[in-house]
Amino acid sequence: MPWDKDNYPDSLKNFTAPVRGKAVEIANALLEEGYEEGRAIAIATSQAKEWADNRNKQIRKKGH
């Protein structure tokens, strides 16, 4: 099931919108390639954090 900015895995709820958006984008691409949903989320989360770190973006919402 593809995700979007309003419908995404619970594990992404504490991320800032840009990081969550990147994770959703990556996860959807992995699903299209045949990855299992849980594995796609794990990989996408890791890659989205790296993406944010490389751009000096805040990863989690304030207070989390």
Buried (B, 14 or more C-beta within 10 A) or exposed (E): EEBEEEEBBEEBEEBBEBBBBBBBBBBBBBBEEEBEEEEBBBBBBEBBBEBBEEEEBEBEEEEE
